[in-house]
Amino acid sequence: MHHTGGPGWRITMDTSGPMLIALYVRDAAGLDTAGHPALCHVAPKIRPSDHSHLINEVGGMPALKTEWEAWWAQLLKAHPEMEPELGPPGFRAFGNSPALRRVLQAHFGAALSWARERRGEYLALEAERDASGATQLLADMVDDRLLEVGRAARDFELTIIELPLAEPRAWYLEPDKIIMSSALLSEPELFRSYVQPVVDLLV
């Protein structure tokens, strides 16, 4: 986790284990356009497989998509907490989502391993950024905006959730939350084009 801040403001950048697991499940099940915002595929790409034998009797793909989207919305709202609790092997918190529960039971081991690998890569990336000073760009963007408006910053917090998404871009969620490809900060101009407008609004 990385914090950048000044008087009354703070920007936090981190990844999310539960969201990594949810994205693995989404891609493994072939739910390409599920969720709001509709994020691109993860990288490395996960090969989807046919789940009809598992979920046909509990509503099939339409039910799975609806249940996954409800789970994703809960994860976004609760971040950084894990809500609902992932409790293998029964996944009791998913009692009202029978299709999703079956897919979770089928994929949880692989999803957890994949998420741990991505988390390890993210920690290495954070260490690299700290050494190179790459995250200084966040403070620079706030400073640039303060010079422009000629006053102190309003109090604000901005949460940037970094995920291993294939497209180097960001998705704006709400006034104080962004989902971003973890590769985006390595392209400073592109990073600025997505994040500066949000910083300008908050400052």
N, C-alpha and C positions, 0 to 999 in steps of 0.2 A: 504493500500500500504506500502511495506517495501523497504527501500533503504539501500544498503550497498555500501561503496565506499572508495576510497583512492585517492592519487594524480593521476588525469587523468583517473580514471576508476570508473564505477558505475554499480551496479547490482540492478535491480528493480524487485520486485515480487508483482503481483497483480492479481485479477480475472477480468472478463469482463462481465458486464450485458448483452450487445448485444449478446455475444457469448453464454451465458447461455440460452438465449431465442432461439437462432439458434439451439443449441443442443437439447433443448426440442422439437422443431418442427421436427428436424431430427428423433429423436427416436419415437415420437408420430406417425410419418408418416411411420415408418418402413424402413427408408433409411439407412440400416445397414452399407454399405461400402462406403457411400457417402463422398466426400471431400478428400482433400489432406493436411496433411496426414490423412489416414483413422483411426479415433480415435475409441476407444472402447465405449461401452454404458456408459451413465451417471449413477451415484449412488446418491440417490435411483433410481432404474430402472423405466422407464416410459413404461406403457403398450401401444404397438402400436395398432392403429385401422385402419380399412379399409377406405381409402379415395376415392375409385374409383368413387362413386356417385358424389363427388365434382369435380373431375379433369378429368374424362374421355373425356369430350368434349373439353378440352384445352391441350390435349397431354398425359394425364394419367401419370403413374409413371415415364416413361423415361423423360418427360418434367420436372416433379417436381424435379427429381434428378439433372438434368442439371441446373435448376434455383437455387436450393439450393446450389449447388457447386459454382456457380458464386457469390452468396451472401456471402458464407463462405470465399471465396478468397478475396472479398472486405473487409470483417471484419478483416481478418488477416493483410491485407496491411495497413488498416487505424488505427489499434489499437494504442493508447487507445481511439481514436475518434469513435463516432458512425456514421458509413457511410455504407450504406445509412440510412437515417433517418427513424425510425419506426414511422409511423403516423396513428394510428388507428382513425376511423374505415375504412377509404378508402385505406390506404397504397399506396398513390400516387407514392411514389418512386419505387414501384414494378409494375408499369404499363406494363413493358415489360416481366413480369414473372407471367402470369395469374394463373398458377397452384399453385405456391408458395403463391401468394396473397390470393387465396381462403383458403388455409390451414392456413395461418397467421390469416385471419379473423375468422376462426373457433376456433383457439386455443389460440389466443393472451392473453385472460384473464387468462387462466390456466397457460400459459407459464410465464406470468409476475409474478403471485403469486409464482410459483415454483422458478423462478430466484431470487425473493426477499428473499425467505426462505434460499436459498443456499448462497446468499450474507451475510445474517445475520450469518449463520454458519461460513462463511469465516472470518468475522470480529472477532468472538469469538475465532477462531483458531489463528488469528494473535495476539490477546491479550495474549493468552496462550503461544505462541512462544516468544513474547517479554519478558514475565515473566521468561521463562525457559532459554532464551538465545539460542534457537535452531538455529536461523538464523546466529549465529556466524560462523557456518560451512562454509558459503559462503566466508567470509573474510579469514578463515583458508585455504580454497582451493586456493585462490589467493596467499596467503603468501607462501604456500608450493611450488607453481609453481615458484614464484619469487626466492626462495632459490635455486631451481633447476637450473634456467637459469642464476642466478647471476647478475641480472640487474634490473632496474626499469621497471614497467609495461608500455607497450604501452598504449596509450589512447584507451579506449573501453567502450562501453555500452552494457549490456546484459539485455534483457527483458525476464522474466519468467512469462508466463501467466498460472495461476493455475485454473484448472477447476475440478468439482467433477466427475472425471472419475473412473470407477469401477476398472481398473487395476492400481496398483501402479507403474507407469512408466512415461517416458518423451518421447516427439516426437520433434526431431530437425527440425526447419523450415528453417532457413537461418542463416548466420554467427552470428547474434546477437539476435535471438529469439527462445525460446523454449516453447512448450506447455507441461504442466506437471499436473499429477494428484495431487490434493491438499493433498492427503494422503502420498505422496512420502517423504516429508521432515521428517516424523515421523519414517522413516527407513533410518538412516544416511548412512549406507554402500551402500544401493541400490541407494539412492539419489546421492551419490558421483560417483557411477559407470556411471550414465547418464550425470551428469553435469561437472565433472572434465575434460573429454576430450574436452568439449566446452571451458571451462576456459583456458585449456592449449593452445588451438588454438589462443584464443584472447589475452592472456597475452604475 
